[in-house]
C-alpha cells in the first residue's frame, strides 16, 4: 500500500515540470564572465590590430561611366621594355621574370619593411592604365606581431598608384604620391580616405591615370577590380597636376604580377590603352643608371662622432642623388615609413 500512496506525488511533480521549464526560459540570461587570461589575450590582439591603419570599407556609390573608348592614334608608340631600375627599388625588393613578378624578402626582420618599386616610364599626357595582381601571400611566422604592447604587425599589404621621379620609394611617405591600397583606401600624399571595397589575392587590379585635357575625368585616377570600376574617379592634388607620373608599387609579404600590355588581363567597360602601348609623345623614359666603365662606386665616409658626419652626408646626397645611403638612421626611417614605431622612441 505504501507505493500506491506515493504515486500521486510523483505525478504532481511531473505535471509541474513544464511550468518550471517555462520559468527558467523566462529568467534573464546571465552573461558568461570571460576568464581573466582570455580577456588579457583579447586585449593584446586588439592592441596589435591597432597598429595597422583603419580598414573600414567605404560605401561605393553607383557610378555613371564617363570614360569612353580610346580613339585611334597613329602617333609613334613607346619603344623598349617597361622595367624597374635598381635605384628606384628598395633593397628588399626581388624582381623575377624580367621584372614582371615582384617579391619582397620576408625573413630576418624584413617581413616588417615595405618594399617599393617605381617603373622607368612615366606619363605626362593622355589616358593609360596598367594592372597588377597578388599571386601569393607569403606565410608569416609571427602573424600576430611580437605579442607585446606597441608591437608592429607584419601584415601583407599592397599599394598601387603613381609617383613623381625621385620621390621616396615607400608609397605614403611623400606628398608626391597618389595610390590605392588593399584595404580600399585612396591616398593623396599623406592623406588617406576609404573609397572602395578591399581587393585580395588572384583579383586583377587596374589603375587608370587620366591626363587627357579633352576628357571629363581629366587629372583623375581610378581603380578597377576584375574589370569593374571600384570607385569614383579621384581628383589628383593640385601639386601633382602637370607633372610626369610614374607607375609605382609598394608591398609587404606578397608576390605581385605587373601587366603593362599590350592587352589587359581583365577588359574594362570601355577601350583603354595600356601603358606599354602609350604614344611616345605622352611618355617620359627615366634614364638608366650607368657606372663609369661599367663599374660602380661605394663611398665610406669616415668622421668623428657628433662632428657633423651626417650633415656632410645630407649635402653629399643632395648633390649626388644616384647614391643610396646605408646606415642605422636610414633603416630606422624605413621602419617608421612601414608603420613600425617604438614606445620609447627610436633613440631609446
N, C-alpha and C positions, 0 to 999 in steps of 0.2 A: 504493500500500500504506500510505502514511503516514496518510491519513484514516481507513482501517479500523482502525488501531492505536489512534487517539484516541477512537473511538466508545464503547468500554466506560466510559471516564472520564466522559463526558457523561451516560451512563445512570446511573452511580453517583451523580453529583451530583443528578440528577433524583429518584432514589429517596430521597436524604437530605433533600430539601426539606420533606416533611411533618413529619419529626422536628424540623427546625429551627423550623418554624412552631409546633409544639406547645410547644417550649421557650420561644419568645417569648410564647406565650399564658400560660404558667405563671409567667413572670417578674413580680415585683411591680411594680405601677403606680407611677410616679413622679409626684407631684403637681406640676402645672404651676405654676411661680412666676409670680405676677402682677407686671406691670411696676410700678415704684415710683410712677409717675404715676397709674396706675389705682387703686392702693391708697390713695393720698392723697385721690383724689376720693371713694372709698367712705367714707373716714373722715369727710370733710366732710358727706356725705349723712347718715351716722349721727348726727353732731352736730346737724344741723338737725332731724332727726326727734326727737331727744331733747328738744327744746324743748316739743313737744306732750305732753299727759298720756298715760299708757299707754292703748293701745287694745285690750287683751286682752279678748276676749269671755267672758262668763260661761256656764257650762253651765246651760241652762234646765231646771229640774225640771218634771215634769208637774204641772199644777195642777188640783185638783178645784174647779170653779167654784162658789163660794158665793153669788155675786151672783144675784139673782132679778129677774123682771120688775118694772118700776116700777108701783106701784098707781095706780089712777085718782085724780086730785087735782082737786077742784072749787074750790080756792082761786084767787084772782086771780093772773094771771100777770104777769110782768115787762113793763113798757111802755117804749117808747123803744129806740133802737138801742145796741148794744154797740160801743164805739169806743175810740180811744186819745187821751187828752188830751195836748196838746203838752208840758206839764211832766212827764208820765210817759213820755216818749220821749227817747232820746239825740239829739244834734244831727245824727248821720249817718243817722238813720232816715227813709226816704221812704215815706209811705203813699199808696196808689193805690186806685182803685175803691172809694171810700168807706171806706177803711181795711181792706178785705178782703184786699188784697195788700200785703205789706210788702217793702221792699228796703233795702239799705244802700249807701252810697257806697263805691266800690271803686277810687278813684284818689287821687293826691296824698297818699299815706300812709294814707288812710282804710281801705285794704284790711287793715290790721293791727288796726283797732279794732272791737270787738264792739258791734253796735247792740242796743238794748234797748227794749222797749215793754210797758207794763202796761195791761191793759184797765180800763175805767171801772166795771165791775160785778164785785163780789166775792160770795163765797158764805160764809154763816155757819152754814148747816144744810142737811140734805138730801143727795141724791146726784145729781151732774150731771157732764157731760162736754163737752169741746169738741175740735175736730180742727184739725190743721194738715198741710200738705203742701209739700214742697220742689218748687217749679215750675221753678226754673232755678238752676244753679250757674254763677256768673259766671266768665269766663276771667280768669286772673291773669297779668300779665307777668313775675312773679318767683315762680313757684310753689315754688321751692326756697329761698326766703329770700334774704338778701343775699350768701350764699356765703362767709361768714366764721364763725369760731367764735362761738357765742353768738347768732347771728342768729335773729330770730323767723321762723316760718313762717306765712304768711298763709293758713292752712288754712281751707277752708269748713267751717262748723260750725253746728249748730242746737241750742239748749237750750230746752226747753218744760216749763212747770210752773206753779207758783203762788208768790206772794209777798205780804207784808203791805203796806199803804198806806204810802208814804213811804220804803220801803227802797231801797237802791241799784238802779240800772237794769240793771247787768250781773249776770246770774244767776251765783251762785257767789261773790259778793263780800260776802255777809252771812249770818248765822245765820237770817235771816228768809226764806230761800229754800228751796224744795224743787222739784227738776226732774229730767228725764231728758235725756241728750244723744245725739247721733248715733253715738257710739262704744259705746253700750249701757250707759252708766253711770247710776246714780241718785245724786244729790247731796242730802244733807240738810244744809243750811247750807253749810259749807266742807268737809264730809267726803264723799268720793266712793267708790263701790264698784261693780264691774261686776255687773249683774243680768240683762241680756238681750242679744239679738243687736243688731247695728247696724241702723239704718234709713237709707234712701237716697232719692234723687230719685224722684218720682212715687209714693211709698208714702204712704198716708194714715195718719197717726199720731193716735190718740185718747188723751186724758189724762182719766182719771176720778178725781174727788175725792169720797170718801165721808165725809160728816159726819153720816150718819143714825145716831142713837143706837140704833135698833132693829136695825141690821144687824150681822152677824158681822164685817164688814170696816169697822166704824166707825173713823174717824180714820186712813184709809189713802189712798194714791194709787196708781193703776195705769196701765200703759201697754198700748195695743193697737196692733198694726201690721196694717193692712188688715183690721180687724175681728177679729183673732185675739189673744188675750191673750199678751203677750210676756214677762211676769214675774209673780212672786208679788205680791200686794198689799204695798206698802211702808208701814210704820207711820210716821205723822208724828211728828216730835220733840215732846217734851212742851212745849217753848217755843212751838210753833205751834198746839197743840190749844186750842180755844176761841176762836181769833182768826178774823177775817174774812180770807179768802184770795182774791186777785185773779189771774186768768189772766195769765201773763207769758211772753213770748218774748224770747230773745236769740240773735242770729245774726250771721254774718260771711260776706260774699261769696256770698250766695244771695238768691233771691226766694221768699217763702213765702206760702201761702194760708191764711187762717183761716176756719173754719166754726163759727158759733155755733148753727146750727139754722135752722128747726125740726127738720129731718131730718138724720141723719148721712150722710156720703158712703159710709161702709162700716158696715153694721149690725153690732152686737155679737151674741154668742150669746144675749143677754137684752135686753129692752127697757130703755133708759136715757134719761132726759130730757136734752135738750141745754140748755146754759146759757141760750140765748136764750128758752127756754120755762120757765124757773125760776119757782117761786112767788115772788110779790113779797115775802112774809114771810121767805123764805130768803135773799134777796139784799140787797146794800147798794150803792147808787149813789154813786160819787165825784162830788163837786160840780165842775161845770165852772168853770174859772178865768175871771173876768170883770175886764176893766180898767175903770178909772174913766172913765165916759162913753165907753166903747168904745176907750179909749186905754191903752197900756201904758208902763211906766216903765223907763228904763235908768239905772242908778246907776254913776257913775265915781268910785270912791274915789281921793283924792289924799293921798299921805303921803310922808314921808322914808324912805329905805332903812333897814331894820333898826330902825325906830322903832315897831313894833307894828301895822303896817298889816294884816297877815294875822290877827293876834289880834283886831283890831276886826272884820274881815270874818267871822271864825268866829262871833263873838257876834251879828253882824247877821243871818247866815243862820239861826242857831238861832231867832231871833225872827221871821224872815221866810222861812220855807221855800219860799214860792212863787217866790222869785228863783233864778236859775241862775247859778252862778259861771263866768266865762270868764277863765281865767288859765293861765299856764305850769304851775303846780303841779297844776291840775285836769286838764290834758291828760296830764301825766306819771302822775297817779293812774289815769286812764282806760286808758292804755297798759299799766300794770302789771296792772290788772284783766283786760286782754285777753290776758295771757300774755307780754307783752314785758318784757325786762329788759336792764340794761346791766352788762357785766362790770366796769366801773369805777365803777358807781353812777350814779344819775341826776344827781348834782351834779357829776360829773366831766366 
